[in-house]
Amino acid sequence: VSFVLSRMAACGGTTKNRLTVNKHVWDFLTKESPAKLVKLKEENKVSILIDGETSEIYVLQITMPAHGPSNGLYLARKALKALLKETEKELKKAQRQSELMGCMALMEKNREHGPVELHRRGTGLISRGQQTSGPRVVSGSGGVAGCSRGGEEEQDSQCPICLGEIQNIKTLEKCKHSFCEDCITRALQVKKNGRMLVSKDSSVLLSGYEKYGTIIIQYVFPPGIQGVEHPNPGVRYPGTTRVAYLPDCPEGNKVLALFRKAFDQRLTFTIGTSMTTGRANVITWNDIHHKTNCTGGPQLFGYPDATYLARVQEELRAKGITND
């Protein structure tokens, strides 16, 4: 702490050009959304360097040209803090998604060992005659999840599948993660061919749609083996997670419904060679363009893009996906 304070007090005691950030948040930003950081630097005409660190935080130094505006440093620092806050939310969602992938793997493993008992929490009863094809699940009638962390129960009201408030809680006995009853029931019935998870966040605003919230789509695929419909049957492919954004407006929800149809018909992704990495036998987009960034415009697959919703509907129509 004394080291950080000494770095923050550098340059005559001013802290206007210093900012501390959690290492996990900064590393996630620079790895997953480098374009956002580049855009911030270019718009504010600043450079951002790591000027010190402890085991858990970085001390960032923000510098700008001497001829810059008098309030330039203040605006750049404010923009960076907003970006870090947004990144922290994205990191938490990614962590929840990672936990969900672990739960799904556990479900698949337990499915191989036959049916197991369903425990009902809150009644003191165990229904031995009622069985499920997945792992043992503890259920209750409340709307708050209880996950075991270090022997103590913490309250978490968000379902890792739908990312909404948990309805009719069910908790996996081994990993102690909790879900909506409907969500976990559907998940147990889903084959290993990917999932499309949708949530809405009113605090995330897309340029051009500032009066609306944002629809966040997460596509999650476990690793698998290519089938006869793929280019190299029998060859393994790695799993992946993709995130896309739509405005939560009438037209955006219309596109969301079309995206659901396309995904259900397995038209959104294919197995092939990545255009960005050149890697073969990976999951790639299948010519239905998604906005994978909130900002940056068309060049960075983000917003603003005034004609995007109309264009993507044309792409979907070309694949036979319409509202009819």
C-alpha positions in Angstrom: 0.0 0.0 0.0 2.8 2.4 0.8 4.4 1.7 -2.5 1.1 2.5 -4.4 0.7 5.7 -2.4 4.2 6.8 -3.2 3.6 6.3 -6.9 0.2 8.1 -6.7 1.9 11.0 -4.9 4.6 11.4 -7.6 5.0 14.5 -9.7 4.6 17.0 -6.9 1.9 15.1 -5.1 -0.7 15.3 -7.9 -2.9 12.2 -8.5 -4.7 13.6 -11.5 -2.6 11.6 -13.9 -2.6 8.4 -11.8 -5.3 5.7 -11.5 -5.3 2.3 -9.8 -7.0 -0.7 -11.4 -7.4 -4.3 -10.4 -5.0 -6.5 -12.4 -7.7 -8.9 -13.5 -9.8 -6.1 -14.9 -6.8 -4.5 -16.8 -5.6 -7.8 -18.2 -9.1 -8.7 -19.3 -9.4 -5.3 -21.1 -6.1 -5.5 -22.9 -6.7 -9.1 -24.0 -10.4 -9.1 -24.9 -11.1 -5.5 -25.9 -7.9 -3.8 -27.0 -9.7 -1.9 -29.6 -11.7 0.0 -27.0 -8.5 1.1 -25.2 -6.9 2.2 -28.5 -10.1 4.2 -29.3 -9.9 5.9 -25.9 -6.3 6.9 -26.4 -6.9 8.2 -29.9 -10.0 10.2 -28.9 -8.4 11.8 -25.9 -4.9 12.0 -27.4 -3.2 10.4 -24.4 -0.9 7.5 -23.6 -1.5 5.1 -20.7 1.3 3.2 -19.1 1.7 0.9 -16.1 3.8 2.9 -13.7 3.8 0.5 -10.8 2.1 -2.6 -9.4 1.4 -4.7 -6.3 0.2 -8.3 -6.2 -3.4 -7.2 -7.0 -3.4 -3.8 -8.6 -1.7 -1.7 -11.3 -0.9 2.0 -11.0 -1.7 3.6 -14.4 -0.1 6.8 -15.6 -2.0 9.0 -18.0 0.1 11.5 -20.0 -0.9 13.9 -22.8 1.0 16.5 -24.9 1.8 19.8 -23.2 -0.2 21.7 -25.8 -3.4 19.7 -25.0 -6.6 21.3 -23.6 -6.5 22.3 -19.9 -9.2 19.8 -19.0 -7.9 17.1 -21.3 -6.4 15.1 -18.5 -9.6 15.2 -16.5 -11.7 14.0 -19.4 -9.3 11.2 -20.3 -9.2 10.0 -16.7 -13.0 10.1 -16.5 -13.3 8.2 -19.8 -10.8 5.6 -18.6 -12.7 5.1 -15.3 -15.9 4.5 -17.3 -14.2 2.0 -19.6 -12.8 0.1 -16.6 -16.2 0.0 -15.0 -17.7 -1.4 -18.1 -14.8 -3.9 -18.4 -15.4 -5.1 -14.8 -19.0 -5.9 -15.7 -17.9 -7.9 -18.7 -15.3 -9.7 -16.7 -17.9 -10.7 -14.1 -20.2 -12.0 -16.9 -17.3 -14.0 -18.4 -16.5 -15.5 -15.0 -20.1 -16.5 -14.5 -20.1 -18.0 -18.0 -16.9 -20.0 -17.1 -18.7 -21.3 -14.0 -21.6 -22.3 -16.2 -19.3 -24.2 -18.6 -18.0 -26.1 -15.6 -21.5 -26.9 -14.5 -22.4 -28.1 -17.9 -19.3 -30.3 -18.1 -20.4 -31.8 -14.7 -23.9 -32.4 -16.0 -22.5 -34.3 -19.1 -20.2 -36.4 -16.8 -23.0 -37.3 -14.4 -25.4 -38.0 -17.3 -23.1 -40.9 -18.3 -23.6 -42.6 -14.8 -27.4 -42.9 -15.1 -30.2 -41.2 -13.2 -29.7 -39.7 -9.7 -31.9 -38.5 -6.9 -33.5 -35.1 -6.8 -33.2 -33.4 -3.4 -35.8 -30.7 -2.5 -34.5 -28.1 -0.1 -36.9 -26.4 2.4 -39.3 -29.3 2.9 -37.0 -31.8 4.6 -38.1 -34.4 2.2 -36.2 -36.5 -0.4 -38.2 -37.8 -3.3 -36.5 -41.0 -4.2 -39.0 -41.9 -6.8 -38.5 -38.7 -8.8 -35.4 -38.8 -10.9 -33.5 -36.7 -13.4 -31.0 -37.5 -16.1 -28.5 -34.9 -14.9 -26.5 -34.4 -11.6 -28.2 -34.3 -8.3 -30.0 -31.0 -7.8 -31.1 -29.3 -4.7 -34.3 -27.2 -5.2 -36.4 -24.7 -3.3 -39.2 -22.3 -3.8 -37.3 -19.1 -3.1 -35.9 -16.6 -5.5 -32.4 -16.3 -4.1 -29.5 -18.7 -4.9 -27.3 -20.0 -2.2 -23.8 -21.0 -3.3 -21.3 -22.5 -0.9 -18.1 -20.4 -0.6 -15.6 -21.6 2.0 -18.3 -23.2 4.2 -20.5 -20.1 4.2 -23.5 -19.5 2.1 -23.5 -16.2 0.0 -26.7 -14.8 -1.5 -26.6 -14.4 -5.3 -29.9 -13.6 -7.0 -28.7 -14.0 -10.6 -29.1 -17.1 -12.7 -25.8 -17.9 -14.6 -27.9 -19.2 -17.6 -30.4 -16.4 -18.2 -28.6 -13.8 -16.1 -31.9 -12.7 -14.7 -33.3 -13.0 -11.1 -33.5 -16.7 -10.1 -37.0 -18.1 -10.2 -37.7 -21.3 -8.2 -34.1 -22.0 -7.2 -32.3 -25.3 -8.0 -28.7 -25.9 -6.9 -26.3 -28.4 -8.1 -25.2 -30.5 -5.1 -21.5 -30.9 -6.1 -20.5 -27.4 -7.2 -23.2 -25.6 -5.3 -24.2 -23.3 -8.2 -27.8 -22.2 -8.4 -30.1 -21.7 -11.3 -33.8 -21.0 -12.3 -35.7 -24.3 -12.3 -36.7 -23.8 -16.0 -33.2 -22.8 -17.1 -31.5 -25.8 -15.5 -34.2 -28.2 -16.8 -33.7 -27.0 -20.3 -30.0 -27.1 -20.0 -30.1 -30.8 -18.9 -32.0 -31.5 -22.1 -29.7 -29.6 -24.5 -27.2 -31.6 -26.5 -23.6 -30.6 -26.8 -24.1 -28.4 -29.8 -23.9 -24.9 -28.2 -26.2 -22.5 -26.4 -27.5 -19.0 -27.0 -27.8 -17.0 -23.8 -29.6 -13.7 -23.8 -29.7 -10.9 -21.2 -30.5 -7.2 -21.1 -28.6 -4.4 -19.5 -30.1 -0.9 -19.2 -26.8 0.6 -18.1 -24.9 -0.3 -21.3 -25.7 2.2 -24.0 -25.0 1.8 -27.7 -24.1 4.9 -29.8 -27.1 5.9 -31.9 -29.5 4.1 -29.5 -28.8 6.0 -26.3 -32.4 6.0 -25.1 -32.5 2.2 -25.1 -30.7 -0.4 -23.1 -28.7 -3.2 -24.6 -29.4 -6.8 -25.5 -26.3 -9.0 -24.8 -26.1 -12.3 -26.6 -23.6 -15.0 -25.5 -23.0 -17.9 -27.7 -21.3 -20.8 -25.8 -19.8 -23.9 -27.5 -18.0 -26.7 -25.8 -15.3 -28.5 -27.6 -16.4 -31.4 -29.8 -15.7 -33.6 -32.8 -16.8 -32.7 -36.4 -19.7 -34.6 -37.8 -20.4 -35.7 -41.4 -21.8 -32.2 -42.1 -18.5 -30.6 -41.3 -15.4 -30.3 -43.5 -13.3 -32.8 -41.6 -15.5 -35.4 -39.9 -13.8 -37.0 -36.9 -11.4 -34.1 -36.3 -11.7 -32.3 -33.0 -12.5 -28.6 -32.7 -12.0 -26.3 -29.6 -14.9 -24.7 -27.7 -15.5 -21.0 -27.9 -17.6 -18.2 -26.4 -18.8 -15.2 -28.5 -20.6 -12.1 -27.3 -22.7 -9.8 -29.5 -24.8 -6.7 -28.8 -28.1 -5.3 -30.1 -30.1 -2.2 -29.0 -33.1 -3.1 -26.8 -35.5 -1.3 -29.2 -38.3 -2.7 -31.2 -36.1 -3.3 -34.3 -33.4 -4.8 -32.2 -35.8 -7.2 -30.6 -37.0 -8.1 -34.0 -33.4 -9.0 -35.1 -33.0 -10.9 -31.8 -36.0 -13.2 -32.7 -34.4 -13.8 -36.2 -31.0 -14.6 -34.5 -32.8 -17.2 -32.4 -34.3 -18.8 -35.5 -31.0 -18.8 -37.3 -29.2 -20.3 -34.3 -31.8 -23.0 -33.8 -31.4 -24.0 -37.4 -27.6 -24.1 -36.9 -27.0 -21.3 -39.5 -25.1 -18.8 -37.3 -21.8 -20.7 -37.0 -19.8 -23.3 -39.0 -16.6 -25.1 -38.7 -13.8 -23.7 -40.9 -10.6 -21.6 -40.9 -10.6 -18.4 -38.9 -10.2 -15.2 -41.0 -8.4 -13.4 -38.2 -6.0 -16.1 -36.9 -5.7 -18.4 -39.9 -6.4 -21.4 -37.6 -8.2 -24.4 -39.2 -10.9 -26.6 -37.7 -12.4 -23.9 -35.4 -15.9 -22.5 -34.9 -16.4 -19.4 -37.2 -19.2 -17.0 -38.1 -21.3 -18.1 -41.0 -22.0 -14.8 -42.8 -24.6 -13.4 -40.4 -22.8 -10.4 -39.1 -23.0 -9.6 -35.4 -21.8 -6.5 -33.5 -19.1 -7.9 -31.1 -18.2 -4.4 -29.8 -20.3 -1.7 -28.2 -18.2 1.1 -29.7 -15.8 1.7 -32.6 -18.2 1.8 -35.5 -18.4 -0.7 -38.4 -14.6 -0.8 -38.6 -14.4 -2.4 -35.2 -17.7 -4.4 -35.5 -19.4 -1.9 -33.2 -21.7 1.1 -33.0 -22.7 3.6 -34.3 -23.9 2.0 -37.5 -27.2 3.4 -38.7 -27.9 0.8 -41.3 -26.8 -2.4 -39.5 -30.2 -3.6 -38.3 -31.5 -3.4 -41.9 -28.5 -5.0 -43.4 -28.4 -8.0 -41.0 -32.1 -8.7 -41.7 -31.2 -8.9 -45.4 -28.4 -11.4 -44.6 -30.9 -13.4 -42.6 -33.5 -13.3 -45.3 -30.9 -14.6 -47.8 -30.6 -17.7 -45.6 -34.3 -18.1 -45.4 -34.8 -16.6 -41.9 -37.7 -14.2 -41.8 -40.5 -13.2 -39.4 -43.1 -15.1 -41.3 
